[in-house]
Amino acid sequence: MKRILLTTYPGAYLYHGGGEREIFLLRDALNKVGLIANLYGPDSRPVSEYDTVIHFSLAGGTEQMLDQLAGNERQMILWPNLWFVDEPAKDTVAHLQKLVNRFGVIVFKSNAERVHFQKYFTIEDKKIILVLPGVSNEFATAKRTTLFTDVYGVKDYIFWPGIIEPQKNQLKAIQALADLDIPLVISGSVRDQAYFKLCRESAGANTLFVPEMPFGSEIYISALTGCKIFLELPLDFPGVSAIEAIEVGCELLLTDCEWSREFFNNKAILVNPKSEEDIREAVIAKLENANLHTEQKNIGAFLLPNAFSNLYNYILQESIK
């Protein structure tokens, strides 16, 4: 039986965002299709017992992890989760290229991500596997409740979940919508305290910050199903949270980028995340025109374990060679 070890950089779980949650989703999905997958940690087996490693991210500390994983003809698969908002320095790219060279397979969750990655790195000698962003089946069976409204006393609101940091760009939306009457609810853990302080100082009376809610929990799904608009305007691209949101029936306002166009096209309103005017106008137009509904998307292909099928099939084929 194929044994797979899932690893990431050492500091990953100091903060929990979509990328960190994704590792758990992949582990569970791999195990569901008959493979044996463990997340590196106290409960994982000695590395010598694994013939495949899937490593998430190229963040600092990845070098140490890869040094320990080297050898034993182990298959090394990279799940990069890398997107440059600003043009990277040449020495940064050169350093990361050396890390990329240590993998034989790279997994991308969109063509947009693949194109962006290939702009900076040479990967012609790698096996490329395209999968879809994976959505937990909890969202396919979600039921609408008033739990979030009952707990926080807010209804008819705009909702933005996710980790709070400059790249996610919450501040721009806070500034754009500060004088509107509709509540803006922002929920997530804080990666950058200085940025969070600036968000709070810039917030209008309509802005409500609530703690991160457990993934897939009743209160989180209640927050999704009760919102007027699901908002996610990062400087890179929205994440699987946007696909989860459309699965439960949310109206979406997202960053206009190649990733959003690839997956949503006319199924979400797309705006320039750097423009307060564009954000404000799009929100007002959405609220004033109740008939302005985005086309709902059938996301069956995104549900687990379907979303990662290309990866499973590859690993299974390799195991019988």
C-alpha positions as CSV (number, residue, x, y, z in Angstrom):
1,M,0.0,0.0,0.0
2,K,1.3,3.4,-0.9
3,R,2.3,5.5,2.1
4,I,2.3,9.3,1.7
5,L,3.7,11.9,4.1
6,L,2.3,15.4,3.9
7,T,4.8,18.1,5.0
8,T,5.0,21.9,5.1
9,Y,7.3,24.6,6.3
10,P,8.0,24.6,10.1
11,G,6.0,27.8,10.9
12,A,2.9,26.9,9.0
13,Y,0.6,26.3,12.0
14,L,1.5,29.4,14.0
15,Y,-1.5,30.8,12.0
16,H,-4.3,28.9,10.3
17,G,-5.5,30.0,6.9
18,G,-6.9,28.3,3.9
19,G,-3.6,26.8,2.8
20,E,-3.0,25.1,6.2
21,R,-6.6,23.7,6.2
22,E,-6.0,22.4,2.7
23,I,-3.4,19.9,4.0
24,F,-6.0,18.2,6.3
25,L,-8.5,18.1,3.4
26,L,-6.0,16.4,1.2
27,R,-5.0,13.9,3.9
28,D,-8.6,12.9,4.5
29,A,-9.3,12.7,0.7
30,L,-6.2,10.5,0.1
31,N,-7.2,8.1,2.8
32,K,-10.8,7.9,1.4
33,V,-9.5,6.6,-1.9
34,G,-7.5,3.8,-0.4
35,L,-4.1,5.4,0.1
36,I,-2.4,5.8,3.5
37,A,-1.6,9.5,4.1
38,N,-0.2,11.1,7.3
39,L,0.5,14.6,8.2
40,Y,4.1,15.1,9.5
41,G,4.2,15.4,13.3
42,P,4.4,13.4,16.5
43,D,1.9,10.8,15.2
44,S,3.5,10.2,11.8
45,R,5.8,7.2,11.1
46,P,9.5,7.4,10.6
47,V,10.2,9.0,7.2
48,S,11.9,5.8,5.9
49,E,8.4,4.2,5.8
50,Y,7.0,6.7,3.3
51,D,7.7,6.3,-0.5
52,T,5.9,9.6,-1.5
53,V,6.1,13.0,0.0
54,I,3.7,15.9,-0.8
55,H,5.2,19.2,0.4
56,F,3.1,22.3,0.8
57,S,4.5,25.8,0.2
58,L,8.0,27.1,-0.4
59,A,8.0,29.4,2.6
60,G,11.0,29.9,4.9
61,G,12.2,26.7,6.5
62,T,11.3,24.5,3.6
63,E,15.0,23.8,3.0
64,Q,15.4,22.1,6.4
65,M,12.4,19.9,5.8
66,L,13.7,18.9,2.3
67,D,17.2,18.1,3.6
68,Q,15.6,15.6,6.0
69,L,13.4,14.1,3.3
70,A,16.2,13.6,0.7
71,G,17.3,10.2,-0.5
72,N,15.7,6.7,-0.5
73,E,14.4,7.3,-4.1
74,R,11.4,8.8,-2.5
75,Q,8.9,10.5,-4.9
76,M,8.8,14.2,-4.1
77,I,5.6,16.1,-5.0
78,L,5.4,19.9,-4.6
79,W,2.1,21.7,-3.8
80,P,3.5,25.2,-4.0
81,N,0.7,27.6,-3.0
82,L,2.9,30.4,-4.3
83,W,1.8,33.7,-5.8
84,F,3.9,36.8,-6.0
85,V,1.9,40.0,-5.4
86,D,5.1,42.1,-5.9
87,E,7.8,41.3,-8.4
88,P,10.3,39.1,-6.5
89,A,14.0,39.9,-6.3
90,K,16.3,37.8,-8.6
91,D,18.1,36.2,-5.7
92,T,14.8,35.2,-4.2
93,V,13.7,33.5,-7.4
94,A,17.2,31.8,-7.7
95,H,16.9,30.4,-4.2
96,L,13.4,29.1,-4.7
97,Q,14.4,27.6,-8.1
98,K,16.9,25.4,-6.2
99,L,14.1,24.2,-4.0
100,V,11.8,23.5,-6.9
101,N,14.6,21.5,-8.6
102,R,14.3,19.0,-5.7
103,F,10.8,17.9,-6.8
104,G,9.8,15.7,-9.7
105,V,6.1,16.5,-9.7
106,I,4.3,19.8,-9.2
107,V,0.6,20.1,-8.4
108,F,-1.4,23.2,-9.4
109,K,-5.0,24.0,-8.5
110,S,-5.7,26.2,-11.5
111,N,-4.2,27.1,-14.9
112,A,-3.8,30.7,-13.6
113,E,-1.5,29.4,-10.8
114,R,0.5,27.3,-13.3
115,V,1.0,30.2,-15.7
116,H,2.1,32.5,-12.8
117,F,4.5,29.9,-11.5
118,Q,6.1,29.2,-14.9
119,K,6.7,32.9,-15.4
120,Y,9.4,32.7,-12.7
121,F,10.6,29.1,-12.6
122,T,11.9,26.6,-15.0
123,I,9.8,23.4,-14.7
124,E,9.9,21.9,-18.2
125,D,11.4,18.7,-16.7
126,K,8.6,18.2,-14.1
127,K,5.5,16.2,-14.2
128,I,2.6,18.7,-13.9
129,I,-0.7,17.6,-12.3
130,L,-3.7,19.9,-12.5
131,V,-6.3,19.4,-9.8
132,L,-9.2,21.6,-8.6
133,P,-9.6,23.5,-5.4
134,G,-11.2,21.0,-3.0
135,V,-14.4,21.7,-1.2
136,S,-15.5,19.7,1.8
137,N,-18.8,17.9,1.5
138,E,-20.0,19.7,4.6
139,F,-20.8,22.6,2.3
140,A,-22.8,20.5,-0.1
141,T,-25.1,19.4,2.7
142,A,-25.2,22.8,4.5
143,K,-28.5,23.9,6.0
144,R,-29.5,27.5,6.6
145,T,-29.8,28.5,10.3
146,T,-29.9,31.7,12.2
147,L,-27.1,30.7,14.6
148,F,-24.7,33.4,13.5
149,T,-27.4,36.2,13.8
150,D,-28.5,34.8,17.1
151,V,-24.9,34.9,18.5
152,Y,-23.8,38.2,17.1
153,G,-27.0,40.1,16.7
154,V,-26.4,41.1,13.1
155,K,-28.3,40.3,9.9
156,D,-28.3,41.4,6.3
157,Y,-24.5,41.9,6.3
158,I,-21.5,41.6,4.0
159,F,-19.2,38.8,5.1
160,W,-15.4,38.4,4.6
161,P,-13.8,35.3,6.3
162,G,-10.1,34.4,6.3
163,I,-6.8,35.3,7.7
164,I,-6.1,39.0,8.2
165,E,-2.9,40.3,6.7
166,P,-1.9,43.0,4.0
167,Q,-2.0,40.5,1.1
168,K,-5.6,39.7,1.9
169,N,-6.4,43.4,1.6
170,Q,-9.3,43.7,4.1
171,L,-8.3,47.4,4.8
172,K,-9.3,48.5,1.3
173,A,-12.8,47.2,1.7
174,I,-13.1,48.6,5.2
175,Q,-12.2,52.0,3.9
176,A,-14.4,51.7,0.9
177,L,-17.5,50.7,2.8
178,A,-17.0,52.6,6.1
179,D,-19.9,54.9,5.8
180,L,-22.5,52.4,4.5
181,D,-25.4,51.4,6.7
182,I,-25.0,47.7,6.0
183,P,-22.8,45.8,8.4
184,L,-19.4,44.5,7.2
185,V,-18.4,41.4,9.1
186,I,-14.8,40.3,9.1
187,S,-13.8,37.0,10.7
188,G,-10.4,35.4,10.8
189,S,-7.2,34.9,12.7
190,V,-4.6,37.7,12.6
191,R,-1.2,37.2,11.0
192,D,-0.2,40.8,11.1
193,Q,-1.1,42.7,14.3
194,A,0.0,46.1,13.0
195,Y,-2.2,45.6,9.9
196,F,-5.1,44.5,12.1
197,K,-4.6,47.6,14.3
198,L,-4.8,49.8,11.2
199,C,-8.0,47.9,10.0
200,R,-9.6,48.6,13.4
201,E,-8.6,52.3,13.4
202,S,-10.0,52.7,9.8
203,A,-13.3,50.8,10.5
204,G,-16.6,52.6,10.4
205,A,-19.4,52.0,12.8
206,N,-20.7,49.4,10.4
207,T,-17.6,47.1,10.8
208,L,-17.8,44.1,13.1
209,F,-14.7,42.0,13.7
210,V,-15.5,38.5,15.0
211,P,-13.0,35.7,16.0
212,E,-12.2,32.9,13.5
213,M,-14.9,30.3,13.4
214,P,-14.2,26.6,13.2
215,F,-13.9,25.3,9.6
216,G,-17.2,23.9,8.4
217,S,-18.9,24.5,11.7
218,E,-22.6,25.3,12.0
219,I,-21.9,28.9,13.0
220,Y,-19.5,29.4,10.0
221,I,-22.0,28.0,7.5
222,S,-24.7,30.1,9.2
223,A,-22.6,33.2,8.6
224,L,-22.2,32.3,4.9
225,T,-25.9,31.5,4.3
226,G,-27.1,34.6,6.1
227,C,-25.0,37.2,4.3
228,K,-26.1,39.5,1.5
229,I,-22.7,39.5,-0.2
230,F,-19.7,37.3,0.3
231,L,-16.6,39.5,-0.1
232,E,-13.0,38.4,-0.9
233,L,-10.7,40.9,-2.5
234,P,-7.1,39.8,-1.9
235,L,-4.2,41.2,-3.9
236,D,-3.3,37.7,-5.2
237,F,-6.5,35.7,-5.8
238,P,-9.5,34.4,-3.8
239,G,-9.4,30.9,-2.4
240,V,-11.5,27.9,-2.0
241,S,-13.6,29.8,0.5
242,A,-15.2,31.5,-2.5
243,I,-16.1,28.2,-4.0
244,E,-17.5,27.0,-0.7
245,A,-19.6,30.2,-0.5
246,I,-21.1,29.8,-3.9
247,E,-22.0,26.2,-3.0
248,V,-24.2,27.4,-0.2
249,G,-25.8,30.0,-2.4
250,C,-23.9,33.2,-1.6
251,E,-23.7,36.2,-4.0
252,L,-20.0,36.8,-4.6
253,L,-17.9,40.0,-5.0
254,L,-14.3,38.9,-5.8
255,T,-10.9,40.2,-7.0
256,D,-10.8,40.5,-10.8
257,C,-7.9,38.3,-11.8
258,E,-7.2,35.3,-14.0
259,W,-8.0,32.9,-11.2
260,S,-11.5,34.4,-10.6
261,R,-12.2,34.4,-14.3
262,E,-11.1,30.8,-14.7
263,F,-13.5,29.5,-12.1
264,F,-16.3,32.1,-11.9
265,N,-16.5,34.2,-15.0
266,N,-20.2,35.5,-14.9
267,K,-20.8,33.6,-11.6
268,A,-19.4,36.4,-9.5
269,I,-19.0,40.2,-9.6
270,L,-15.3,40.9,-10.2
271,V,-13.7,44.2,-9.2
272,N,-10.3,45.9,-8.9
273,P,-9.2,45.1,-5.3
274,K,-7.1,48.3,-5.2
275,S,-9.9,50.7,-6.0
276,E,-12.1,51.9,-3.2
277,E,-14.4,53.5,-5.8
278,D,-14.9,50.2,-7.7
279,I,-15.5,48.2,-4.5
280,R,-18.0,50.7,-3.2
281,E,-19.9,51.1,-6.5
282,A,-20.1,47.3,-6.9
283,V,-21.5,46.8,-3.4
284,I,-24.1,49.6,-3.8
285,A,-25.2,48.3,-7.2
286,K,-25.6,44.8,-5.7
287,L,-27.6,46.0,-2.7
288,E,-29.8,48.3,-4.8
289,N,-30.7,45.7,-7.4
290,A,-32.1,42.7,-5.7
291,N,-32.5,41.0,-9.1
292,L,-28.8,41.3,-9.9
293,H,-28.0,37.7,-9.1
294,T,-24.9,36.0,-10.3
295,E,-25.4,32.7,-12.1
296,Q,-25.0,29.8,-9.7
297,K,-22.3,27.3,-10.4
298,N,-22.5,23.5,-10.2
299,I,-19.5,22.7,-8.2
300,G,-19.8,18.9,-8.0
301,A,-16.4,18.5,-9.6
302,F,-14.9,20.6,-6.7
303,L,-16.2,18.3,-4.0
304,L,-13.9,15.9,-2.3
305,P,-12.6,13.4,-3.2
306,N,-13.4,14.3,-6.9
307,A,-11.4,17.5,-6.9
308,F,-8.0,15.8,-6.4
309,S,-8.7,12.8,-8.7
310,N,-5.8,13.5,-11.1
311,L,-3.4,13.4,-8.2
312,Y,-4.8,10.1,-6.8
313,N,-4.7,8.5,-10.2
314,Y,-1.1,9.5,-10.7
315,I,0.0,8.1,-7.3
316,L,-1.9,4.9,-7.8
317,Q,-0.4,4.4,-11.3
318,E,3.1,5.0,-10.0
319,S,2.5,2.4,-7.2
320,I,1.9,-0.4,-9.7
321,K,4.9,0.3,-11.9
